Amino acid sequence: MSAATLTAVDAPAARTTGATRRAATVVVGVAAIAIALVVSLAFGSRSVGLTEIADGLTAWFAGRAPEDIGAIAVQERIPRTVLSLVAGAALAVSGGVMQALTRNPIADPGILGVNTGAALFVVCGIAFFGISSTYQYLALALTGGALAAAFVYVVGSIGAGGATPIKLALAGAATTAALSSLVSAVMLPRAAAMNDFRFWQVGGTGGAEWASMAAAAPLLLVAGAVAMICASALNALALGDETASGLGVSVGRTRAIAAIAGVVLCAATTALCGPIAFVGLMIPHVVRMVVGPDQRWILPISAIGGAVLLTLADTAGRVLGSPGEVEAGILTAFLGAPVLVMIARRTRMRGL
């Protein structure tokens, strides 16, 4: 039997194996979300059992105040659990989009300066203009994140070869360092006024409120949907601009729309939770290793993985810091730094 015949025979089996692995990953991911949800509601400064979780959820859905202290604790944890799930999913999808657009395995909203740009504008708004509403936070975070992303891309495109992975990473790292210094410069002389913001800057979901989540929900839903719709076009872009154009993809428009979706997802999440790093780096990279390079699978499964990671990080922070808490952003950075080193060693800065 010839090599071509063997390849033809093996191809359907390979496709079947890949489809089975992806389906299994989705099932495991959904189960992990359910487990993370229960764990988040159960653990904190006071642990509760399944009966108290059921009582707390029943009272919450019925719109009445619970009587048992355990059920009260459950109701207090519902907003931050929902925010952890949504924010983790948004950050992971944003990271997946940015990695696909730049063909850079270490692209991430934090590394490319989007988080810090959003944070700087929010800090300046609080310090100099006294902003306090969620809509003002969102507007400033979106503006800052977009400008930082555009600046990093322009700087990374200067010189021969255009926006290569290494140049984007270096430009992002330099921009992040500079913007972080500006954030500190604005905050330090105003320590008393910025006391609450110090905890926001670390990144966490402890300040979850239904009103702020409702304000950001339309942006997150629309940007998430746009990112998913762009998945097929992102697959074409991975083949190169000329090939993508030959397949009927509008390269410039696709890049612009997908980039806007990624920035909105990250900036809106930053306005709600603060600059949480490394979720957008870790999750898409791990998912790509499991399900392959198809963005139609990477993005939705990354959303599941990001939701699980941030929810478990938030829960672990409450348990480890009891009776206080360790912010989720600290734990994701602690987990993400070794992953970044591993990615750099494995890929040696190759494009995706």
VOFIMI-947610 format. One line per 2 residues: their letters; for each residue x negated, y negated, z negated of N, C-alpha, C. Coordinates in steps of 0.1 Angstrom, whole numbers. Each point is the difference from the previous one (the first is absolute). Last residue first. Layout:
! VOFIMI-947610
a> X,Y,Z,X,Y,Z,X,Y,Z ~ ...
//
This chain:
! VOFIMI-947610
lg> -26,-315,-157,10,11,-2,2,7,14 ~ -48,-23,-11,14,-4,2,9,12,-1
rm> -47,-2,-27,6,3,13,14,-6,1 ~ -33,0,-39,6,-12,7,4,3,14
rt> -15,34,-30,-11,-8,4,4,-11,9 ~ 25,37,-24,3,-6,14,-12,-7,5
rr> -1,21,-44,5,10,10,1,-6,14 ~ -14,-27,-37,-10,10,2,5,10,11
ai> 29,-34,-14,-11,-6,7,-11,10,3 ~ 38,13,-25,3,-3,14,-12,-5,8
mv> -5,8,-47,1,12,8,4,-2,15 ~ -1,-37,-30,-14,5,2,1,13,9
lv> 41,-18,-14,-7,-9,10,-14,5,3 ~ 24,22,-34,5,3,13,-6,-8,11
pa> -11,-10,-45,-6,13,5,5,4,14 ~ 21,-38,-19,-14,-3,2,-8,13,5
gl> 48,-1,-14,-3,-3,13,-15,-2,3 ~ 20,9,-44,1,12,9,-5,-3,14
fa> 0,-35,-31,-8,10,-6,0,13,9 ~ 29,-35,10,-13,-4,3,-10,11,-4
tl> 45,5,-12,-2,2,14,-14,-4,5 ~ 11,-8,-45,-1,14,2,-1,3,15
ig> 7,-45,-13,-13,5,-6,-2,15,4 ~ 41,-21,10,-10,-4,9,-14,4,-4
ae> 39,7,-27,-1,10,10,-12,-3,10 ~ -1,-16,-52,7,-4,12,-3,11,11
ve> 3,10,-52,-11,-3,9,7,-3,14 ~ 22,-6,-52,-1,7,12,-12,-4,8
gp> 20,4,-54,0,-10,11,0,8,13 ~ -2,23,-42,13,-6,2,1,-11,10
sg> -24,32,19,10,-1,-10,-6,-4,-14 ~ -21,8,46,-1,-12,-8,10,-2,-11
lv> -1,39,29,-14,-2,-4,-2,-12,-9 ~ 43,10,20,-4,10,-10,-14,-3,-5
rg> 17,-28,34,8,-1,-12,-4,10,-11 ~ -21,3,42,-4,-13,-7,8,-2,-13
at> 12,35,29,-12,4,-7,-5,-13,-8 ~ 37,-6,28,3,9,-12,-12,3,-8
da> -6,-23,41,7,-9,-10,4,8,-13 ~ -19,24,36,-10,-9,-6,6,-9,-10
lt> 28,28,25,-7,8,-10,-11,-9,-7 ~ 25,-20,34,9,3,-11,-8,8,-10
ll> -22,-10,40,2,-12,-9,9,3,-11 ~ -7,35,31,-13,-4,-6,2,-12,-10
va> 37,16,27,-4,10,-11,-12,-5,-7 ~ 14,-25,37,10,-1,-10,-4,9,-12
gg> -26,3,39,-2,-12,-8,9,-2,-11 ~ 6,37,29,-12,1,-8,-3,-12,-8
ia> 36,-1,31,3,9,-11,-12,1,-10 ~ -6,-25,39,10,-7,-9,3,9,-12
si> -27,19,34,-7,-10,-8,9,-7,-10 ~ 19,27,33,-5,8,-11,-9,-8,-9
pl> 19,-21,38,10,4,-10,-5,8,-11 ~ -32,-14,33,7,-11,-7,10,4,-9
iw> -23,33,27,-9,-7,-10,8,-10,-8 ~ 19,22,38,1,8,-12,-8,-7,-11
rq> 2,-19,42,14,3,-3,2,8,-12 ~ -43,-10,19,5,-10,-9,15,2,-3
dp> -40,36,12,12,-5,5,7,-10,-10 ~ -42,28,-4,-1,-14,4,13,-7,5
gv> -5,43,-37,-6,-3,13,2,-15,3 ~ 12,26,-41,10,1,11,-6,-4,13
vm> -27,0,-41,9,12,-1,8,2,12 ~ -31,-36,-4,-8,12,-1,9,12,-1
rv> 19,-43,-1,-6,3,14,-8,13,0 ~ 17,-16,-41,11,5,8,-5,3,14
vh> -30,-21,-30,3,14,-4,11,6,9 ~ -10,-45,7,-11,8,4,2,15,-4
pi> 33,-33,-12,-1,3,15,-11,9,4 ~ 1,-13,-47,11,8,4,0,3,15
ml> -33,-29,-22,-1,14,-3,11,8,7 ~ -2,-48,5,-12,6,5,1,15,-2
gv> 33,-29,-16,1,0,14,-13,6,7 ~ 2,-5,-47,11,9,4,0,1,15
fa> -31,-30,-22,-4,14,3,11,10,3 ~ 8,-48,-29,-10,5,10,0,15,1
ip> 34,-43,-17,-4,14,-3,-8,5,12 ~ 17,-50,-18,-8,7,10,-5,14,-4
gc> 48,-22,-17,-14,-4,-1,-8,8,10 ~ 48,3,-5,-8,8,-9,-14,-5,-3
la> 35,-22,29,8,7,-10,-9,6,-11 ~ -18,-21,39,8,-10,-7,7,6,-12
tt> -24,28,29,-9,-8,-8,8,-10,-8 ~ 23,25,32,-3,8,-11,-9,-7,-10
aa> 9,-21,40,12,0,-8,-2,8,-12 ~ -35,-1,31,2,-13,-7,12,0,-9
cl> -9,39,27,-10,-2,-10,2,-13,-8 ~ 28,10,37,2,11,-10,-10,-3,-12
vv> -3,-29,37,12,-2,-7,1,10,-11 ~ -35,6,30,-3,-11,-9,13,-3,-9
ga> 4,33,34,-10,4,-11,-2,-11,-10 ~ 27,-9,38,7,9,-9,-10,4,-11
ia> -18,-26,34,9,-8,-9,7,9,-9 ~ -28,21,31,-7,-8,-10,9,-8,-9
ai> 19,23,36,-4,9,-10,-8,-7,-11 ~ 13,-25,37,12,4,-8,-4,9,-11
ar> -34,-14,30,5,-11,-8,12,4,-8 ~ -19,32,29,-10,-4,-10,6,-11,-9
tr> 24,12,38,1,11,-10,-9,-4,-12 ~ -1,-29,37,13,-1,-7,1,10,-11
gv> -38,2,29,0,-12,-8,13,-1,-9 ~ -3,36,32,-10,1,-11,0,-12,-9
sv> 37,26,28,-4,-14,0,-10,-1,-12 ~ 12,46,29,1,-7,-13,-6,-14,1
gl> 4,37,34,11,-9,-1,1,-8,-13 ~ -35,31,17,12,8,-5,12,-9,-2
gs> -42,-18,14,4,9,10,12,8,-4 ~ -20,-28,-32,7,-8,11,5,9,11
at> -26,21,-33,13,-4,-5,8,-9,10 ~ -44,12,11,9,12,0,14,-4,-5
ed> -33,-33,-4,3,3,14,9,12,2 ~ -16,-12,-44,9,-10,6,4,3,14
gl> -12,40,-34,-7,-11,6,10,-9,7 ~ 10,38,-28,-6,6,12,-8,-11,7
al> 27,-9,-38,-11,8,-4,-8,6,11 ~ 41,-24,6,-11,-9,-2,-13,8,-4
an> 41,23,4,-5,-3,13,-12,-9,-1 ~ 23,11,-39,-6,12,5,-7,-3,14
la> 27,-33,-19,-13,1,-7,-8,12,4 ~ 44,-5,16,-9,-10,6,-13,0,-6
sa> 33,26,-21,-3,6,13,-10,-9,8 ~ 17,-17,-42,-9,12,-1,-4,6,13
ci> 31,-39,-12,-13,-2,7,-9,13,0 ~ 41,-2,-24,4,-1,14,-13,-1,8
ma> -4,-1,-47,4,13,5,3,1,15 ~ -8,-42,-20,-13,8,0,3,14,5
va> 37,-29,-7,-8,-4,12,-13,8,1 ~ 27,6,-38,7,6,12,-8,-4,13
ga> -15,-18,-41,-2,14,0,6,7,12 ~ 7,-46,-7,-14,2,4,-2,15,0
vl> 43,-13,-14,-2,-3,14,-15,3,4 ~ 11,6,-45,8,9,8,-3,-2,15
ll> -19,-29,-32,-6,13,-1,7,10,10 ~ 18,-44,-6,-13,0,7,-6,14,1
pa> 40,-5,-24,2,-1,14,-13,-1,8 ~ -2,3,-49,5,12,7,2,-2,15
aa> -13,-34,-35,-10,6,9,5,11,8 ~ 28,-21,-32,-4,-10,9,-10,5,10
am> 16,29,-34,10,-3,9,-4,-11,10 ~ -29,10,-36,0,11,10,11,-2,11
sa> -2,-31,-36,-11,-2,9,-1,11,10 ~ 34,3,-32,2,-12,8,-12,-2,10
we> 0,35,-33,8,3,11,2,-12,9 ~ -45,10,-28,13,-6,-2,9,2,12
ag> -52,14,-25,10,3,10,14,-7,-4 ~ -49,1,-19,9,-11,1,12,2,9
gt> -36,32,-6,7,-2,-13,10,-11,0 ~ -31,21,35,14,-1,2,8,-3,-13
gg> -53,-12,21,8,10,-7,15,-3,2 ~ -52,-26,6,9,9,8,7,10,-8
vq> -31,-39,-9,-6,13,-1,8,10,9 ~ 14,-45,-6,-11,1,9,-6,14,0
wf> 35,-13,-30,5,2,14,-11,3,9 ~ -10,-12,-44,4,14,1,6,3,14
rf> -13,-44,-9,-12,9,-1,3,14,1 ~ 34,-35,-1,-6,4,13,-12,9,-1
dn> 20,-19,-39,9,11,6,-6,5,13 ~ -22,-37,-20,-1,12,-8,8,12,5
ma> -9,-48,15,-1,11,8,0,13,-7 ~ 2,-43,-22,11,0,10,0,13,8
aa> -36,-6,-31,13,1,-7,12,1,10 ~ -45,-7,17,2,13,-6,14,2,-7
rp> -25,-32,34,14,0,-4,4,13,-7 ~ -44,-9,19,3,-13,-7,15,0,-6
lm> -14,39,26,-8,-2,-12,3,-13,-8 ~ 20,15,45,6,5,-13,-8,-5,-12
va> -14,-10,45,13,-7,-3,5,4,-14 ~ -39,20,16,-3,-14,-2,13,-7,-3
sv> 2,46,11,-6,-2,-13,-2,-15,-3 ~ 15,11,43,10,3,-10,-5,-2,-14
ls> -31,-4,35,9,-11,-1,11,2,-10 ~ -29,35,8,-7,-10,-7,9,-13,-1
sl> 15,36,26,1,3,-14,-7,-10,-9 ~ -3,-4,47,14,-4,-5,1,4,-15
aa> -40,12,22,1,-15,-1,14,-4,-5 ~ -9,46,6,-8,-5,-10,1,-15,-2
tt> 23,21,36,6,4,-13,-8,-6,-12 ~ -17,-5,44,11,-8,-2,7,3,-14
aa> -36,27,14,-5,-13,-3,12,-10,-3 ~ 10,44,13,-6,0,-13,-5,-14,-4
ga> 18,6,43,11,2,-10,-6,-1,-14 ~ -29,1,37,7,-13,0,11,0,-11
la> -23,40,8,-9,-10,-6,7,-13,-1 ~ 23,34,22,-2,3,-14,-9,-10,-7
lk> 7,-4,46,12,-3,-7,-2,3,-15 ~ -35,12,28,1,-15,-1,13,-4,-7
ip> -7,46,9,-10,-5,-10,1,-15,-2 ~ 28,21,33,3,4,-14,-9,-6,-10
ta> 5,-28,45,-3,14,-3,3,4,-14 ~ 12,-39,36,4,4,-14,-3,14,-2
gg> -28,-22,39,13,-4,-5,2,5,-15 ~ -39,3,33,8,12,-4,13,-3,-6
ag> -39,-37,-3,1,11,10,9,11,-6 ~ 10,-48,-21,-12,7,4,3,12,10
is> 38,-17,-34,-11,-8,5,-12,9,4 ~ 41,14,-22,0,1,14,-12,-8,7
gv> 11,1,-48,-4,13,4,-1,2,15 ~ 17,-40,-18,-14,1,-4,-6,13,5
vy> 46,-6,6,-7,-9,9,-15,1,-3 ~ 29,25,-27,0,5,13,-8,-9,10
vf> 7,-14,-45,-9,12,0,-1,5,15 ~ 31,-35,-7,-14,-5,-2,-10,12,1
aa> 46,10,0,-4,-7,13,-14,-4,-1 ~ 19,17,-39,-2,11,10,-4,-6,13
al> 10,-31,-35,-12,8,-3,-3,11,11 ~ 40,-25,3,-12,-8,3,-13,7,-3
ag> 41,21,-12,-1,-1,15,-13,-8,4 ~ 11,4,-46,-4,12,5,-2,0,15
gt> 17,-39,-22,-14,3,-4,-5,13,6 ~ 45,-11,6,-8,-10,7,-15,3,-2
la> 32,26,-23,0,3,14,-9,-9,8 ~ 6,-9,-46,-7,12,2,-1,4,14
la> 26,-37,-12,-14,-3,-1,-8,13,2 ~ 47,4,0,-5,-9,11,-15,-2,0
ly> 20,24,-35,0,8,12,-5,-9,12 ~ 6,-20,-43,-11,9,0,-1,8,13
qy> 37,-28,-4,-13,-8,1,-12,9,0 ~ 42,19,-9,-1,-4,15,-13,-8,2
ts> 11,13,-44,-5,11,7,-1,-4,15 ~ -5,-38,-38,10,9,6,-6,11,8
si> -25,-37,-21,5,10,-10,10,10,6 ~ -41,-44,7,10,9,6,4,11,-10
gf> -31,-42,-1,9,5,-10,11,9,5 ~ -40,-23,20,13,-4,4,11,5,-9
fa> -49,8,-5,1,-14,5,15,-5,3 ~ -12,45,-18,-9,-10,-7,3,-14,4
ig> 23,38,20,3,-1,-14,-8,-12,-7 ~ -8,9,46,14,-4,-2,3,-2,-14
cv> -42,19,10,1,-15,3,14,-5,-1 ~ -5,46,-5,-7,-7,-11,1,-15,2
vf> 16,27,35,9,0,-11,-6,-7,-12 ~ -27,5,38,11,-9,3,10,-1,-12
la> -35,32,-2,-5,-14,-1,11,-10,2 ~ 9,46,6,-1,-3,-14,-5,-15,-2
ag> 4,19,44,13,-2,-6,-1,-5,-15 ~ -40,12,22,6,-12,6,13,-3,-6
tn> -20,40,-13,-6,-12,-6,5,-13,6 ~ 15,41,19,4,-1,-14,-5,-13,-7
vg> -15,11,44,14,-4,0,5,-2,-15 ~ -45,15,18,2,-14,-6,15,-4,-1
li> -24,43,14,1,-10,11,5,-14,-5 ~ -4,38,-30,-13,-2,6,0,-10,11
gp> 41,11,-21,-9,-6,-10,-13,-3,6 ~ 33,23,26,4,-14,-3,-9,-7,-10
da> -20,37,31,9,0,-11,4,-14,-3 ~ -35,35,32,8,-12,0,11,2,-11
ip> -35,32,14,0,-6,-13,8,-13,0 ~ -5,28,39,5,9,-11,-1,-6,-14
nr> 8,-21,51,-10,-1,-10,5,8,-12 ~ 20,-17,42,-7,13,2,-12,1,-10
tl> 35,-35,4,-14,-3,1,-8,12,3 ~ 48,4,-4,-3,-12,9,-15,-2,2
aq> 15,34,-30,3,3,14,-4,-11,9 ~ -4,-6,-46,-10,9,4,3,4,15
mv> 32,-28,-20,-13,-7,1,-11,9,5 ~ 42,19,-11,1,-8,12,-13,-7,3
gg> 3,25,-39,0,9,12,1,-8,12 ~ 4,-23,-41,-14,5,2,-1,9,13
sv> 43,-15,-14,-9,-12,5,-14,5,3 ~ 29,31,-20,3,-2,15,-8,-12,5
al> -5,9,-46,-6,11,8,4,-2,15 ~ 18,-31,-31,-15,-1,1,-6,11,9
aa> 47,2,-9,-3,-11,8,-15,-2,2 ~ 15,33,-30,4,4,14,-4,-12,9
ga> -5,-8,-46,-10,10,5,3,4,14 ~ 31,-28,-20,-13,-7,2,-10,10,5
vl> 42,17,-12,1,-9,12,-13,-6,3 ~ 3,27,-39,3,8,12,-1,-9,12
sl> -3,-22,-41,-12,8,3,1,9,12 ~ 37,-25,-16,-10,-9,6,-12,8,4
vt> 34,23,-23,4,-3,13,-10,-9,7 ~ -8,9,-45,-1,12,8,4,-2,15
rp> 6,-35,-31,-15,2,3,-2,13,8 ~ 45,-9,-16,-5,-10,10,-15,2,4
ir> 19,30,-33,6,1,13,-5,-10,10 ~ -8,4,-49,-11,4,9,5,2,15
eq> 28,-13,-38,-10,-10,1,-11,4,11 ~ 34,31,-11,6,-11,7,-11,-12,2
va> -11,37,-27,1,4,14,5,-11,8 ~ -1,-6,-46,-14,0,6,1,4,14
ia> 40,3,-23,-4,-14,1,-14,-1,7 ~ 15,42,-13,7,-4,12,-3,-15,3
gi> -17,17,-40,-6,7,11,6,-5,13 ~ 20,-13,-40,-12,-8,3,-8,6,11
de> 54,4,-3,-12,7,-5,-12,-8,3 ~ 43,-14,16,0,-1,-15,-13,6,-6
pa> 12,-27,50,-2,13,-7,-1,-2,-15 ~ 27,-31,36,-12,0,-8,-1,14,-7
rg> 25,-8,49,2,-2,-14,-13,1,-8 ~ 11,8,49,0,-14,-4,3,-3,-14
af> -6,42,28,14,-3,-5,1,-15,-4 ~ -42,20,13,9,0,12,14,-4,-4
wa> -31,3,-35,-4,-11,9,9,0,13 ~ 6,34,-33,4,-13,-5,-3,-11,10
tl> -16,43,10,15,-1,1,5,-13,-5 ~ -46,8,-4,4,-2,14,15,-1,2
gd> -18,10,-43,-3,-14,4,4,-3,14 ~ 6,44,-17,9,-10,-7,-3,-14,5
ai> -28,34,16,13,1,6,10,-10,-7 ~ -43,3,-18,-1,-6,13,14,1,7
et> -4,20,-41,0,-14,-2,-1,-7,14 ~ -4,47,-1,14,-4,-4,1,-15,-2
lg> -42,19,10,9,0,11,14,-4,-3 ~ -38,-19,-33,2,13,7,10,-1,11
vs> -39,-36,-21,14,4,-1,2,13,8 ~ -41,-36,-24,4,11,9,14,4,-3
rs> -27,-47,-8,8,10,-7,4,10,11 ~ -30,-32,13,-3,-1,-15,9,9,-8
gf> -1,18,46,-3,-13,-3,-4,-1,-14 ~ 28,36,37,-12,-3,-8,-3,-15,-1
al> 38,20,25,-1,8,-13,-12,-5,-9 ~ 12,-17,45,11,-3,-9,-2,7,-14
sv> -31,8,35,0,-14,-3,11,-4,-10 ~ -2,44,16,-12,-2,-9,0,-15,-4
vl> 32,14,32,3,5,-13,-11,-3,-10 ~ -7,-12,45,11,-8,-5,3,5,-15
ai> -32,24,24,-5,-13,-4,11,-9,-6 ~ 12,41,19,-8,3,-12,-5,-14,-5
ai> 22,-1,41,10,4,-11,-7,2,-13 ~ -27,-8,38,7,-12,-4,10,3,-11
aa> -23,37,18,-9,-8,-8,7,-14,-4 ~ 23,29,30,0,6,-13,-9,-8,-10
vg> -1,-13,45,14,-3,-6,1,5,-14 ~ -39,11,25,0,-14,-4,13,-4,-6
vv> -5,44,17,-8,-2,-12,0,-14,-5 ~ 21,9,41,8,7,-11,-8,-2,-14
vt> -21,-16,40,12,-8,-4,7,6,-11 ~ -36,25,17,-4,-12,-7,11,-9,-4
aa> 9,38,26,-3,4,-14,-5,-12,-8 ~ 8,-6,46,13,2,-7,-3,3,-15
rr> -38,-3,28,7,-13,-3,13,1,-7 ~ -23,40,13,-7,-7,-11,6,-14,-3
ta> 18,25,35,3,6,-13,-7,-7,-11 ~ -9,-13,44,14,-4,-4,4,6,-13
gt> -42,12,19,0,-14,-4,14,-4,-5 ~ -4,44,17,-7,-2,-13,0,-14,-5
tr> 17,8,43,9,6,-10,-6,-1,-14 ~ -26,-13,37,11,-9,-2,9,4,-11
aa> -34,30,14,-6,-12,-8,11,-10,-3 ~ 12,37,27,-2,4,-14,-6,-11,-9
pa> 6,-7,47,13,0,-7,-2,4,-15 ~ -40,1,27,6,-14,-2,13,1,-7
dv> -27,39,15,-2,-5,-14,7,-13,-3 ~ 1,20,44,7,9,-10,-1,-6,-14
at> -23,-21,35,14,-2,2,8,9,-10 ~ -47,3,0,4,-13,-5,15,-2,1
lt> -19,39,18,0,0,-14,5,-13,-6 ~ -6,2,46,12,8,-4,0,1,-15
aa> -37,-21,19,12,-8,2,12,7,-5 ~ -41,23,0,1,-10,-11,12,-8,1
sm> 3,49,21,-8,-12,1,2,-9,-11 ~ 3,55,1,9,-12,0,-9,-12,0
//
